[in-house]
């Protein structure tokens, strides 16, 4: 069976054997489901090329350098898995990440962002001997049992109770709530995203950040930065947490760490904390582990991706991102359905104003279960799919589009997106 045949048969098999509701939703919204290939970092489907603004493909789909590194490794006689767990490829990647971050000397590798979040939660409890792990309302840290406990009530959390005890959110950006939690005692960690993506592309205030840094240090709790979506150049810095009043005790990386080809994530910390948590004896050193986290293949891809992530590339992300956000703000200001543009670098949020017109409601489309959700973000995404741009609404706030272009994107393509969303908002405005 060739690749084309696998793709054709595989789509129908996904519908039947994996998740029929996801397939139905994607088709109803006109998402690019029938992908036939990749060209110049973009997806190819029947309607043409699709620019993927999901954010996992930092250098586009199947970048030649990353693909070549993986191909070379697969053609070699090197093992992919080392039964003693002493993996030289993981050692090389860990060294590179620690040197590049400038604040850490220990790394745990996992297969997913959720896995790295779990590692940070367990590190915090083991190192501090305290139980409580604080997150913020609107956060998204993953869907494993520990990570989903850190989220607010909703579709990502409600079906899976009872949840991990003494782990959960306080109100977003609420310094008083944070201080009260520390007065109650028992805090092992505060877990923060520098910018919440699913919460609506919003960052905590400098005052809250200062309080979090001060209180965690004062009370011996860990400050954990979840940079799965903001790290590795996305905001125009290697790490968004570089500018915090103090560097986090643990840092979580994922998403595009594997260059868009392989699943890999990492939790960076200091060896002093690792030793406190796991350094009692040989057995405790493996108290938290994973079979394929940081496999040789994944590390090779990640090393190739880091080779591409030069200081010049990161500087360009910051520069063109600022221009892109400014053009969006000035161009879309004429629309009553537009509120504002948020973000940093090529991490962009476009906040829209929900319409109260009955035609622009989920009830009108026969989806009564979503009656309390705004349609504006979903409808705008639907219109943009037809123009060759794949983006989607924030998971916790459907008014806001999250737009995360590849770092290699041409400025003319960003200009085309500005034109496209301007015209589609005009179309939606005219419906009302």
C-alpha positions as CSV (number, residue, x, y, z in Angstrom):
1,X,0.0,0.0,0.0
2,X,1.5,3.3,-1.1
3,X,1.3,6.6,0.8
4,X,-1.7,7.9,-1.2
5,X,-3.6,4.6,-0.6
6,X,-2.8,4.7,3.1
7,X,-4.1,8.3,3.4
8,X,-7.3,7.5,1.6
9,X,-8.1,4.4,3.5
10,X,-6.8,5.8,6.8
11,X,-9.2,8.7,6.9
12,X,-12.2,6.4,6.8
13,X,-10.6,4.1,9.3
14,X,-10.0,7.0,11.7
15,X,-13.7,7.8,11.4
16,X,-14.7,4.3,12.4
17,X,-12.0,3.2,14.8
18,X,-10.6,6.3,16.5
19,X,-12.9,9.2,17.0
20,X,-16.0,9.7,14.8
21,X,-17.0,12.9,16.6
22,X,-13.7,14.6,15.8
23,X,-14.1,13.5,12.2
24,X,-17.7,14.9,12.0
25,X,-16.7,18.2,13.7
26,X,-13.8,18.7,11.3
27,X,-16.0,18.0,8.2
28,X,-18.8,20.3,9.4
29,X,-16.4,23.1,10.0
30,X,-14.6,22.5,6.7
31,X,-11.3,21.8,8.3
32,X,-8.5,20.5,6.0
33,X,-9.1,16.7,6.7
34,X,-8.2,15.3,3.3
35,X,-4.5,16.1,3.4
36,X,-2.6,14.6,0.4
37,X,0.9,15.8,1.1
38,X,3.3,18.5,2.2
39,X,5.1,21.1,0.0
40,X,7.4,23.9,1.2
41,X,6.3,23.4,4.8
42,X,2.6,23.7,4.0
43,X,-0.1,21.1,3.9
44,X,-1.6,20.2,0.5
45,X,-5.2,19.2,0.0
46,X,-7.7,19.2,-2.8
47,X,-8.4,22.9,-2.5
48,X,-4.7,23.8,-2.6
49,X,-2.1,24.7,0.0
50,X,-3.0,25.2,3.7
51,X,-0.9,27.4,6.0
52,X,-1.0,25.6,9.4
53,X,-1.2,28.1,12.3
54,X,-1.6,25.4,14.9
55,X,1.8,26.0,16.4
56,X,3.4,22.6,16.5
57,X,5.2,22.9,13.2
58,X,7.7,25.7,14.1
59,X,9.7,25.2,10.9
60,X,6.8,24.0,8.8
61,X,5.8,20.5,8.0
62,X,8.7,18.1,7.4
63,X,11.5,20.6,7.3
64,X,14.3,19.1,5.1
65,X,17.0,19.4,7.7
66,X,15.0,17.7,10.4
67,X,13.8,15.0,8.0
68,X,17.4,14.4,6.9
69,X,18.6,14.0,10.5
70,X,15.9,11.5,11.2
71,X,16.5,9.6,7.9
72,X,20.3,9.5,8.6
73,X,19.7,8.1,12.1
74,X,17.3,5.4,10.8
75,X,19.8,4.4,8.1
76,X,22.5,4.0,10.8
77,X,23.1,0.9,13.0
78,X,22.5,2.9,16.3
79,X,19.9,1.5,18.7
80,X,16.9,3.6,19.3
81,X,16.3,2.3,22.9
82,X,18.9,1.7,25.5
83,X,17.8,-0.9,28.1
84,X,20.0,0.5,30.9
85,X,18.4,3.9,30.3
86,X,21.8,5.5,29.7
87,X,20.9,7.1,26.4
88,X,23.8,9.2,24.8
89,X,21.4,11.0,22.5
90,X,19.3,12.1,25.5
91,X,22.5,13.2,27.2
92,X,23.4,15.4,24.2
93,X,20.0,17.0,24.0
94,X,19.9,17.6,27.7
95,X,23.2,19.3,27.6
96,X,22.1,21.5,24.7
97,X,18.9,22.5,26.4
98,X,20.6,23.3,29.7
99,X,23.3,25.4,28.0
100,X,20.8,27.2,25.9
101,X,18.5,28.0,28.8
102,X,21.3,29.1,31.1
103,X,19.6,28.2,34.4
104,X,19.3,24.4,34.6
105,X,21.5,21.3,34.8
106,X,19.0,18.4,34.8
107,X,16.4,17.2,32.3
108,X,13.7,14.6,32.4
109,X,12.3,13.6,28.9
110,X,8.8,12.4,28.2
111,X,6.6,11.8,25.2
112,X,4.1,14.5,25.6
113,X,3.6,17.9,27.3
114,X,1.3,16.2,29.8
115,X,4.0,13.8,30.7
116,X,6.4,16.6,31.5
117,X,3.8,18.4,33.6
118,X,3.3,15.2,35.6
119,X,7.1,15.0,36.1
120,X,7.1,18.5,37.5
121,X,4.2,17.8,39.8
122,X,5.9,14.7,41.2
123,X,9.2,16.6,41.5
124,X,7.5,19.3,43.5
125,X,5.8,16.9,46.0
126,X,8.9,14.7,46.3
127,X,11.4,17.6,46.8
128,X,9.3,19.7,49.2
129,X,7.3,16.9,51.0
130,X,4.3,19.2,50.6
131,X,1.0,18.3,48.9
132,X,-0.6,21.4,47.3
133,X,0.0,22.4,43.7
134,X,-1.5,25.7,42.6
135,X,-2.4,26.6,39.0
136,X,-4.5,29.4,37.5
137,X,-8.0,29.5,36.3
138,X,-7.9,29.3,32.5
139,X,-4.8,27.2,32.3
140,X,-4.3,24.3,30.0
141,X,-1.6,21.8,31.2
142,X,-2.7,18.6,29.5
143,X,-5.2,15.8,29.8
144,X,-3.6,13.2,32.0
145,X,-5.0,12.7,35.5
146,X,-2.5,15.0,37.2
147,X,-2.4,17.7,34.6
148,X,-6.2,17.9,34.1
149,X,-6.6,18.5,37.9
150,X,-4.8,21.8,37.4
151,X,-7.6,23.1,35.0
152,X,-10.8,24.8,35.8
153,X,-14.1,22.9,35.7
154,X,-15.2,22.2,32.1
155,X,-15.0,19.6,29.3
156,X,-11.3,18.9,30.0
157,X,-11.9,18.1,33.6
158,X,-15.4,17.4,34.7
159,X,-15.9,13.8,33.4
160,X,-12.8,12.5,35.2
161,X,-13.4,13.1,38.9
162,X,-12.5,12.6,41.7
163,X,-9.3,14.5,40.8
164,X,-5.8,14.5,42.2
165,X,-6.3,15.9,45.7
166,X,-4.9,19.3,46.6
167,X,-4.1,20.2,43.0
168,X,-6.1,22.9,41.2
169,X,-6.6,26.5,40.2
170,X,-7.0,29.8,42.0
171,X,-8.6,32.8,40.2
172,X,-6.5,34.2,37.4
173,X,-4.1,37.0,38.3
174,X,-5.4,37.2,41.8
175,X,-2.5,38.2,44.2
176,X,-4.8,38.0,47.2
177,X,-5.9,34.4,46.4
178,X,-2.3,33.4,46.0
179,X,-1.2,35.0,49.3
180,X,-4.1,33.3,51.0
181,X,-3.1,29.9,49.6
182,X,0.4,30.3,51.1
183,X,-1.0,31.4,54.4
184,X,-2.9,28.1,54.5
185,X,0.4,26.3,54.1
186,X,1.4,23.1,52.4
187,X,2.2,24.6,49.0
188,X,4.6,22.4,46.9
189,X,4.4,24.4,43.7
190,X,2.9,27.1,41.6
191,X,2.5,26.2,38.0
192,X,2.2,29.1,35.5
193,X,2.0,29.6,31.8
194,X,3.8,32.8,30.8
195,X,0.9,33.4,28.4
196,X,-2.2,31.2,28.6
197,X,-3.1,30.1,25.2
198,X,-6.3,28.2,25.8
199,X,-7.4,30.7,28.4
200,X,-7.5,33.4,25.8
201,X,-3.9,34.4,25.0
202,X,-3.5,36.3,28.3
203,X,-0.5,36.9,30.5
204,X,-0.4,37.4,34.2
205,X,0.3,40.9,35.4
206,X,3.8,41.9,36.6
207,X,2.4,42.3,40.1
208,X,1.1,38.7,40.2
209,X,4.4,37.4,38.7
210,X,6.4,39.2,41.3
211,X,4.2,37.8,44.1
212,X,4.5,34.3,42.7
213,X,8.3,34.6,42.6
214,X,8.6,36.0,46.1
215,X,6.1,33.7,47.8
216,X,7.5,30.5,46.3
217,X,11.0,31.4,47.3
218,X,10.0,32.5,50.8
219,X,8.0,29.3,51.5
220,X,10.3,26.8,49.8
221,X,7.8,26.0,47.0
222,X,8.7,25.4,43.4
223,X,7.9,27.9,40.7
224,X,7.1,25.9,37.6
225,X,6.9,27.5,34.1
226,X,4.8,25.6,31.6
227,X,6.4,26.8,28.3
228,X,5.0,24.0,26.2
229,X,3.4,26.6,23.9
230,X,5.5,29.8,24.7
231,X,9.0,28.3,24.8
232,X,11.7,27.7,22.1
233,X,11.4,31.1,20.4
234,X,7.7,31.4,20.0
235,X,7.4,34.8,21.8
236,X,10.6,36.3,20.3
237,X,12.8,35.0,23.1
238,X,14.2,31.5,23.6
239,X,12.1,31.3,26.8
240,X,9.3,33.6,27.7
241,X,10.2,33.2,31.4
242,X,13.7,34.7,30.8
243,X,12.4,38.1,32.0
244,X,10.7,36.8,35.2
245,X,11.9,38.3,38.5
246,X,13.6,34.9,39.2
247,X,14.1,31.9,36.9
248,X,11.6,29.1,37.5
249,X,12.7,26.1,39.5
250,X,11.3,23.8,36.8
251,X,10.6,24.5,33.1
252,X,8.4,22.4,30.8
253,X,9.0,22.2,27.1
254,X,7.1,20.3,24.5
255,X,5.0,20.8,21.3
256,X,7.6,21.7,18.7
257,X,10.7,20.4,20.6
258,X,10.6,17.5,18.3
259,X,10.6,19.6,15.1
260,X,7.1,18.6,14.3
261,X,8.1,15.1,13.4
262,X,8.4,13.2,16.7
263,X,6.8,13.3,20.2
264,X,9.1,14.6,22.8
265,X,8.9,16.9,25.8
266,X,11.2,17.8,28.6
267,X,11.2,19.1,32.2
268,X,14.3,21.1,33.0
269,X,15.3,21.7,36.7
270,X,18.3,21.9,38.9
271,X,20.2,18.9,40.1
272,X,19.8,20.0,43.7
273,X,16.1,19.6,43.4
274,X,16.4,16.3,41.5
275,X,18.7,14.9,44.2
276,X,16.3,16.0,46.9
277,X,13.5,14.2,45.2
278,X,15.2,11.1,43.8
279,X,18.7,11.0,45.0
280,X,18.4,8.8,48.1
281,X,19.6,5.5,46.5
282,X,19.7,3.7,43.2
283,X,16.1,2.5,43.4
284,X,14.7,6.0,44.0
285,X,16.5,7.3,40.9
286,X,13.9,5.4,38.8
287,X,10.9,6.3,41.0
288,X,9.6,8.4,38.1
289,X,10.5,7.1,34.6
290,X,9.2,6.4,31.1
291,X,10.1,3.7,28.6
292,X,10.3,5.7,25.4
293,X,10.6,9.3,26.7
294,X,13.7,10.8,25.1
295,X,14.3,7.9,22.7
296,X,17.3,8.3,20.4
297,X,15.2,9.0,17.3
298,X,13.2,11.8,19.2
299,X,16.4,13.3,20.5
300,X,18.0,13.4,17.0
301,X,15.0,15.3,15.7
302,X,15.0,17.7,18.6
303,X,18.8,18.4,18.2
304,X,18.2,19.1,14.5
305,X,15.3,21.5,15.4
306,X,17.5,23.3,17.9
307,X,20.2,23.7,15.2
308,X,17.6,25.6,13.2
309,X,16.6,27.8,16.1
310,X,19.3,30.3,15.9
311,X,19.4,33.7,17.7
312,X,18.7,35.3,14.3
313,X,15.6,33.2,13.8
314,X,14.3,34.1,17.2
315,X,15.0,37.8,16.6
316,X,13.0,37.6,13.3
317,X,10.1,36.0,15.1
318,X,10.0,39.0,17.5
319,X,10.3,41.5,14.7
320,X,7.8,40.2,12.2
321,X,5.4,39.2,15.0
322,X,5.3,42.8,16.2
323,X,4.6,44.0,12.6
324,X,2.0,41.3,12.1
325,X,0.1,42.2,15.3
326,X,0.2,45.9,14.4
327,X,-1.2,45.3,10.9
328,X,-4.0,43.1,12.3
329,X,-5.0,45.8,14.9
330,X,-5.0,48.7,12.5
331,X,-6.8,46.7,9.6
332,X,-9.5,45.1,11.7
333,X,-10.3,48.1,13.8
334,X,-13.2,49.0,11.4
335,X,-15.2,45.9,12.3
336,X,-17.7,45.8,15.1
337,X,-17.0,42.2,15.6
338,X,-13.3,42.9,16.4
339,X,-12.1,43.7,19.9
340,X,-8.3,43.6,20.0
341,X,-5.1,41.7,19.2
342,X,-2.9,40.2,21.9
343,X,0.2,38.1,22.2
344,X,4.0,38.3,21.7
345,X,6.2,37.3,18.8
346,X,4.4,34.8,16.6
347,X,2.0,33.9,19.4
348,X,-1.1,35.9,18.4
349,X,-4.6,36.1,19.8
350,X,-7.4,37.9,17.9
351,X,-10.3,38.7,20.2
352,X,-13.6,38.9,18.6
353,X,-17.0,40.3,19.8
354,X,-19.8,37.7,19.9
355,X,-22.9,38.7,17.9
356,X,-26.3,38.4,19.4
357,X,-27.9,37.8,16.1
358,X,-30.0,34.6,16.2
359,X,-28.5,33.4,12.9
360,X,-25.1,33.4,14.5
361,X,-25.9,31.0,17.4
362,X,-25.3,27.3,17.8
363,X,-29.0,26.9,18.3
364,X,-29.6,28.2,14.8
365,X,-27.3,25.4,13.6
366,X,-29.1,22.8,15.6
367,X,-26.4,22.3,18.2
368,X,-28.3,23.2,21.4
369,X,-25.7,21.6,23.7
370,X,-23.4,24.6,22.9
371,X,-26.0,27.3,23.4
372,X,-23.8,29.1,26.0
373,X,-20.8,29.3,23.6
374,X,-20.2,32.1,21.1
375,X,-20.0,31.1,17.5
376,X,-17.9,34.0,16.2
377,X,-14.5,32.3,16.6
378,X,-15.6,29.0,15.1
379,X,-17.4,30.8,12.1
380,X,-14.4,32.9,11.4
381,X,-12.1,29.9,11.5
382,X,-14.5,28.2,9.0
383,X,-14.3,31.1,6.6
384,X,-10.5,31.2,6.9
385,X,-10.1,27.5,6.1
386,X,-11.6,28.3,2.7
387,X,-8.9,30.9,2.2
388,X,-6.1,28.4,3.0
389,X,-5.4,29.3,6.7
390,X,-5.8,26.7,9.5
391,X,-6.3,28.3,12.9
392,X,-8.8,27.7,15.7
393,X,-10.5,29.2,18.8
394,X,-9.0,29.0,22.2
395,X,-10.2,26.0,24.2
396,X,-11.4,27.9,27.2
397,X,-12.6,31.1,25.3
398,X,-14.1,30.6,21.9
399,X,-14.2,34.3,21.2
400,X,-10.5,34.3,20.6
401,X,-8.6,33.0,17.6
402,X,-5.1,31.6,18.4
403,X,-2.7,32.2,15.5
404,X,0.7,30.6,15.7
405,X,2.5,30.7,12.3
406,X,5.7,28.8,11.5
407,X,8.9,30.7,12.1
408,X,9.9,30.5,8.4
409,X,6.7,32.1,7.1
410,X,7.0,34.8,4.5
411,X,5.9,38.2,5.5
412,X,3.7,38.4,2.4
413,X,1.8,35.3,3.6
414,X,1.1,37.1,6.9
415,X,-0.1,40.1,4.9
416,X,-2.4,37.7,2.9
417,X,-3.8,36.4,6.2
418,X,-4.6,40.0,7.4
419,X,-6.4,40.6,4.1
420,X,-8.3,37.3,4.4
421,X,-9.6,37.8,8.0
422,X,-10.4,41.5,7.2
423,X,-12.7,40.3,4.3
424,X,-14.2,37.4,6.3
425,X,-15.1,39.6,9.2
426,X,-16.7,42.0,6.8
427,X,-18.7,39.1,5.4
428,X,-19.9,38.0,8.9
429,X,-20.7,41.6,9.8
430,X,-22.9,41.9,6.8
431,X,-24.9,38.8,7.8
432,X,-26.1,40.6,10.9
